[in-house]
């Protein structure tokens, strides 16, 4: 279950509470994470990838690169556009042990299931190439029908860039503390000075959320890739959806549960905070329609009278994924 109101709770757990260790012995170190923006919620993990991992992704991509495309807002189909001038390719999930290890690290850092992620996209930007400001969430129904909206993006920098190539958030907001610790303007291109910017450094990773905690698109997540002015830029992107990317949302029929915990969540009564997930709307049915048998209409489509707390959900996920219990150091808003 991913689409719930306190989306930031998951982030707090992943970056401030615990260091996780996976079967591949990859370690997540919260001390290397810094917040770069509060709107959208954006964080940089310094040294997320090793040099070996960066070089491996580039070697997999070099012979497979094709001109990058964008999604048409109406049809959802890919098309070429001067908005995006890079070249890229996709690496299938778990392609080899190194790729699988990177995906494990992404899951542990973001606390979002691997099954909700798309295949990893590797991109190369040569001199002058860029990606104009855009949103990662969708405007068309076809793309939303596969895993729902993209809720989070992990952008990993595979190379240093001599000048340019920053990731810029033109509509972002930052606190005074964040502003003091941000990259000096002298280090940024003119494009990057138009908002909050992250300079590409080999091994670093940028995580940002495209949805508000209530699963509503966040306009402040507008972002772009500034033109490369010197050198070239390599990056890898993992887009993560609100539900499994490998299944079609709402394809299970009229009154079904898509999660084995739906009945327990419904019995615990939290759903007024999460109607989109539990019941959904006429266009996008929810994931616990069978268990959410008691509801009344409201603006979102329904107010569900049942559900679970976020804390219990996070604890269960940790127990299931990593085999041990976790004590949360905060109280979720919905409890």
C-alpha positions as CSV (number, residue, x, y, z in Angstrom):
1,X,0.0,0.0,0.0
2,X,1.6,3.3,-1.1
3,X,-1.0,5.9,-1.8
4,X,-1.8,7.3,1.7
5,X,-1.9,10.7,3.2
6,X,1.3,10.9,5.3
7,X,3.6,10.2,2.3
8,X,6.3,12.1,4.1
9,X,6.3,9.5,7.0
10,X,7.9,7.0,4.7
11,X,10.6,9.5,3.7
12,X,11.3,10.3,7.4
13,X,11.7,6.6,8.2
14,X,14.0,6.0,5.3
15,X,16.4,9.0,5.8
16,X,16.4,9.7,9.5
17,X,15.6,6.7,11.6
18,X,17.5,3.5,10.6
19,X,20.4,2.2,8.5
20,X,19.3,-0.8,6.5
21,X,21.4,-3.6,5.2
22,X,20.3,-5.8,2.3
23,X,21.3,-9.2,1.2
24,X,23.9,-7.7,-1.1
25,X,25.5,-5.9,1.9
26,X,24.6,-2.5,0.5
27,X,24.3,0.0,3.4
28,X,22.1,3.1,3.5
29,X,23.7,5.9,5.4
30,X,21.2,8.7,6.4
31,X,24.1,11.1,7.3
32,X,24.9,11.4,3.6
33,X,21.4,12.7,2.8
34,X,20.6,16.4,2.7
35,X,17.3,18.1,1.9
36,X,17.5,20.6,-1.0
37,X,13.9,21.6,-1.2
38,X,10.7,21.4,0.9
39,X,8.4,22.1,-2.0
40,X,8.8,19.7,-3.7
41,X,10.3,17.3,-1.2
42,X,13.7,16.8,-2.6
43,X,16.8,15.2,-1.2
44,X,20.4,14.4,-2.4
45,X,22.3,11.3,-1.3
46,X,26.0,12.0,-1.7
47,X,27.9,8.9,-3.0
48,X,24.8,6.8,-3.4
49,X,26.5,4.8,-6.2
50,X,30.1,3.6,-6.4
51,X,32.3,4.3,-9.4
52,X,32.0,0.7,-10.4
53,X,28.2,0.9,-10.4
54,X,28.2,4.1,-12.4
55,X,30.6,2.8,-15.0
56,X,28.7,-0.5,-15.3
57,X,25.4,1.3,-16.1
58,X,27.2,3.4,-18.7
59,X,28.8,0.3,-20.3
60,X,25.4,-1.4,-20.5
61,X,23.9,1.7,-22.2
62,X,26.5,2.9,-24.7
63,X,25.7,0.6,-27.6
64,X,21.9,0.8,-27.1
65,X,21.3,4.6,-27.0
66,X,18.5,6.1,-29.0
67,X,17.0,9.6,-29.3
68,X,15.0,10.3,-26.1
69,X,11.2,10.8,-26.4
70,X,8.5,12.4,-24.3
71,X,4.9,11.3,-23.5
72,X,2.1,13.1,-25.4
73,X,-0.2,14.8,-22.8
74,X,-3.4,13.6,-24.6
75,X,-2.6,10.2,-26.0
76,X,0.2,9.1,-23.6
77,X,2.2,7.8,-26.5
78,X,5.9,8.5,-26.9
79,X,7.0,11.2,-29.4
80,X,10.2,13.0,-30.3
81,X,10.4,16.6,-29.2
82,X,12.9,19.5,-29.0
83,X,11.9,19.7,-25.4
84,X,14.2,16.7,-24.8
85,X,17.3,16.3,-26.8
86,X,19.2,13.6,-25.0
87,X,19.7,10.0,-26.0
88,X,18.9,7.0,-23.8
89,X,17.8,3.4,-23.2
90,X,16.1,1.2,-20.6
91,X,17.7,-1.5,-18.5
92,X,15.4,-4.2,-17.5
93,X,14.8,-4.9,-13.8
94,X,17.3,-7.2,-12.2
95,X,19.3,-7.5,-15.4
96,X,22.4,-8.5,-13.6
97,X,23.7,-8.6,-9.9
98,X,24.9,-5.0,-10.1
99,X,21.7,-3.6,-11.4
100,X,19.7,-5.7,-8.9
101,X,21.9,-4.3,-6.1
102,X,21.2,-0.7,-7.2
103,X,17.5,-1.4,-7.2
104,X,17.8,-2.9,-3.7
105,X,19.5,0.3,-2.5
106,X,16.8,2.5,-4.1
107,X,14.1,0.4,-2.4
108,X,15.8,0.8,1.0
109,X,16.4,4.5,0.7
110,X,13.0,5.5,-0.6
111,X,11.1,2.8,1.3
112,X,9.1,2.2,-1.8
113,X,8.7,-1.4,-3.3
114,X,10.8,-2.4,-6.3
115,X,7.7,-3.7,-8.0
116,X,6.4,-0.1,-8.2
117,X,9.4,1.0,-10.2
118,X,9.8,1.2,-14.0
119,X,12.8,-0.2,-15.7
120,X,15.9,2.0,-15.1
121,X,16.5,4.6,-17.9
122,X,20.1,5.6,-18.6
123,X,20.6,8.9,-20.4
124,X,23.5,10.7,-22.1
125,X,23.5,14.5,-22.6
126,X,26.1,15.8,-25.0
127,X,27.1,19.5,-25.5
128,X,24.0,21.7,-25.7
129,X,21.6,18.9,-25.0
130,X,18.9,19.4,-22.3
131,X,15.4,18.5,-21.0
132,X,13.1,21.5,-20.6
133,X,11.1,21.8,-17.4
134,X,8.3,19.2,-17.1
135,X,6.4,17.0,-14.7
136,X,7.0,13.3,-14.1
137,X,3.3,12.7,-13.2
138,X,0.9,12.1,-16.1
139,X,-1.9,14.0,-17.7
140,X,-3.3,11.0,-19.7
141,X,-5.4,8.1,-18.5
142,X,-3.4,5.4,-20.4
143,X,-0.2,6.0,-18.4
144,X,-2.0,6.4,-15.1
145,X,-3.7,3.0,-15.7
146,X,-0.3,1.3,-15.3
147,X,0.7,1.7,-11.6
148,X,-1.0,5.0,-11.2
149,X,0.9,8.3,-11.1
150,X,4.7,8.4,-10.8
151,X,5.0,9.4,-7.2
152,X,8.8,9.6,-6.8
153,X,11.8,9.9,-9.0
154,X,15.4,8.8,-8.2
155,X,17.9,10.5,-10.5
156,X,21.4,9.1,-10.2
157,X,24.4,11.0,-11.7
158,X,26.8,8.6,-13.4
159,X,29.4,11.2,-14.4
160,X,30.8,14.6,-13.4
161,X,30.0,17.5,-15.7
162,X,32.5,20.3,-16.2
163,X,29.8,23.0,-16.6
164,X,26.0,22.9,-16.9
165,X,23.8,19.9,-16.8
166,X,22.2,20.8,-13.5
167,X,18.8,19.5,-12.4
168,X,16.7,22.6,-11.8
169,X,13.3,23.1,-10.0
170,X,12.0,26.5,-11.2
171,X,8.9,26.5,-8.9
172,X,10.6,25.0,-5.8
173,X,10.8,26.5,-2.3
174,X,13.6,26.2,0.2
175,X,14.1,27.2,3.8
176,X,16.8,29.7,4.9
177,X,18.8,26.8,6.3
178,X,18.7,25.0,3.0
179,X,19.5,28.2,1.1
180,X,22.7,28.6,3.1
181,X,23.9,25.1,2.3
182,X,23.0,25.1,-1.4
183,X,25.5,25.3,-4.2
184,X,27.1,28.7,-4.7
185,X,25.6,30.7,-7.6
186,X,29.0,31.1,-9.2
187,X,29.1,27.3,-9.7
188,X,25.8,27.2,-11.6
189,X,24.8,27.9,-15.2
190,X,22.4,30.6,-16.0
191,X,19.7,28.0,-16.5
192,X,20.3,26.6,-13.0
193,X,20.0,30.0,-11.4
194,X,16.3,30.1,-12.3
195,X,15.4,27.9,-9.4
196,X,16.7,25.5,-6.9
197,X,19.4,23.4,-8.6
198,X,21.4,20.2,-8.0
199,X,24.8,20.0,-9.7
200,X,25.6,16.6,-11.2
201,X,28.3,14.8,-9.4
202,X,29.3,11.2,-10.1
203,X,27.7,8.8,-7.7
204,X,25.2,11.3,-6.2
205,X,21.5,10.6,-6.3
206,X,18.5,13.0,-6.2
207,X,15.2,11.8,-4.8
208,X,12.1,14.0,-5.2
209,X,8.4,13.5,-4.9
210,X,5.9,14.5,-7.6
211,X,2.8,14.0,-5.5
212,X,1.6,15.7,-2.3
213,X,1.1,13.5,0.8
214,X,-2.5,13.1,-0.3
215,X,-1.5,11.6,-3.6
216,X,-2.4,14.8,-5.5
217,X,0.1,16.0,-8.1
218,X,2.5,18.6,-6.8
219,X,3.1,21.5,-9.3
220,X,6.2,22.5,-7.4
221,X,7.8,19.3,-8.7
222,X,8.3,21.0,-12.1
223,X,11.9,20.2,-13.1
224,X,14.3,20.2,-16.0
225,X,17.8,19.2,-17.1
226,X,19.9,22.3,-17.9
227,X,22.0,22.3,-21.1
228,X,25.4,20.7,-20.9
229,X,28.0,23.5,-21.5
230,X,31.2,21.6,-21.1
231,X,31.8,17.8,-21.2
232,X,29.0,15.3,-21.2
233,X,26.4,14.1,-18.7
234,X,25.4,10.5,-17.9
235,X,22.5,9.8,-15.6
236,X,20.2,7.0,-14.6
237,X,16.5,7.4,-13.6
238,X,14.2,5.2,-11.7
239,X,10.5,6.3,-11.7
240,X,8.4,4.9,-8.9
241,X,4.6,4.6,-9.1
242,X,1.9,4.5,-6.4
243,X,1.2,0.9,-7.2
244,X,2.9,-2.0,-9.0
245,X,4.1,-0.9,-12.4
246,X,3.7,-4.5,-13.7
247,X,-0.1,-4.6,-13.4
248,X,-2.9,-2.5,-14.8
249,X,-4.7,-0.4,-12.2
250,X,-8.3,-1.2,-11.7
251,X,-8.2,-4.3,-14.0
252,X,-9.4,-6.7,-11.3
253,X,-13.1,-6.1,-11.8
254,X,-15.8,-4.3,-9.8
255,X,-15.4,-5.3,-6.2
256,X,-12.0,-6.8,-5.4
257,X,-9.1,-6.3,-3.0
258,X,-5.7,-6.0,-4.6
259,X,-3.8,-6.3,-1.3
260,X,-4.0,-9.1,1.2
261,X,-4.1,-6.6,4.1
262,X,-7.2,-4.7,2.8
263,X,-9.6,-6.3,5.3
264,X,-7.3,-5.5,8.2
265,X,-6.8,-1.9,7.0
266,X,-10.6,-1.5,6.6
267,X,-11.3,-2.9,10.1
268,X,-8.9,-0.4,11.7
269,X,-10.8,2.6,10.3
270,X,-8.2,5.1,8.8
271,X,-9.7,5.5,5.4
272,X,-11.0,9.0,5.6
273,X,-7.4,10.1,5.0
274,X,-7.0,7.7,2.1
275,X,-10.2,7.4,-0.1
276,X,-8.3,7.4,-3.4
277,X,-6.3,4.2,-2.4
278,X,-9.1,2.3,-0.8
279,X,-12.1,3.1,-3.0
280,X,-10.9,5.3,-5.8
281,X,-13.0,7.1,-8.3
282,X,-15.2,6.1,-11.2
283,X,-12.2,6.6,-13.6
284,X,-9.6,4.9,-11.4
285,X,-11.0,2.3,-8.9
286,X,-9.2,1.9,-5.6
287,X,-7.3,-1.2,-4.4
288,X,-9.6,-2.3,-1.5
289,X,-13.1,-2.0,-2.9
290,X,-14.3,-5.3,-1.5
291,X,-13.2,-4.5,2.1
292,X,-14.4,-0.9,1.9
293,X,-18.0,-1.9,1.7
294,X,-19.1,1.0,3.9
295,X,-18.7,4.5,2.3
296,X,-20.5,7.7,1.5
297,X,-19.9,10.0,-1.5
298,X,-17.7,13.1,-1.2
299,X,-15.4,15.2,-3.4
300,X,-12.7,12.6,-3.9
301,X,-15.4,10.0,-4.8
302,X,-16.0,8.4,-1.4
303,X,-15.2,8.7,2.2
304,X,-14.2,5.3,3.4
305,X,-15.2,4.4,7.0
306,X,-12.4,1.8,7.5
307,X,-8.6,1.4,7.1
308,X,-5.3,1.1,9.0
309,X,-2.7,3.4,10.5
310,X,0.4,4.4,8.7
311,X,2.7,3.3,11.5
312,X,1.4,-0.2,11.4
313,X,1.6,-0.3,7.7
314,X,5.3,0.8,7.7
315,X,6.1,-1.7,10.5
316,X,4.5,-4.5,8.6
317,X,6.5,-3.6,5.4
318,X,9.8,-3.6,7.3
319,X,9.0,-7.0,8.9
320,X,8.0,-8.5,5.6
321,X,11.0,-7.1,3.6
322,X,13.8,-7.3,6.1
323,X,12.6,-9.8,8.7
324,X,12.8,-7.6,11.8
325,X,10.6,-5.3,13.8
326,X,11.2,-1.5,13.8
327,X,10.4,1.1,16.4
328,X,9.2,4.4,14.9
329,X,10.5,7.5,16.7
330,X,7.6,9.6,15.8
331,X,3.8,9.5,15.7
332,X,2.1,9.7,12.2
333,X,-0.5,12.3,11.7
334,X,-3.2,9.8,10.9
335,X,-2.8,7.8,14.1
